[in-house]
Amino acid sequence: NSGAMLAGNLGSEERMQYTVVGDVVNLTSRICDLCEPGQILVTRDTLDQPGFQAIKQPHFLGAVRVKGRRRPVFPYSIDLEHFFLENDIDAYIKEILPNGEFV
């Protein structure tokens, strides 16, 4: 899932934790719960991000109800064989991070 979220340290001096919060994060967690082992699901918001247009033929799964949402979400499954076997990962990363800098 993609969108605005809040990231930072939460807690007290005794117990500090770096975390992310927001509706986008909650929906991401719900989408992860839908995944089977080894499966990649993304939302339309993610597919619309720079670099993701190179992913060919994402499979639309239809409307899915998730906890905490009034409206259904519409996940897409990514074809892992194309994503990994075609060795396009470097090209995707270069489109997403134009300077090629990633950790």
Secondary structure by P-SEA (a helix, b strand, c coil): ccccccccccccccbbbbbcccaaaaaaaaaaaaccccbbbbccccccccccccccccccccccccccccbbbbbbbccccccccccaaaaaaaaaccccccc
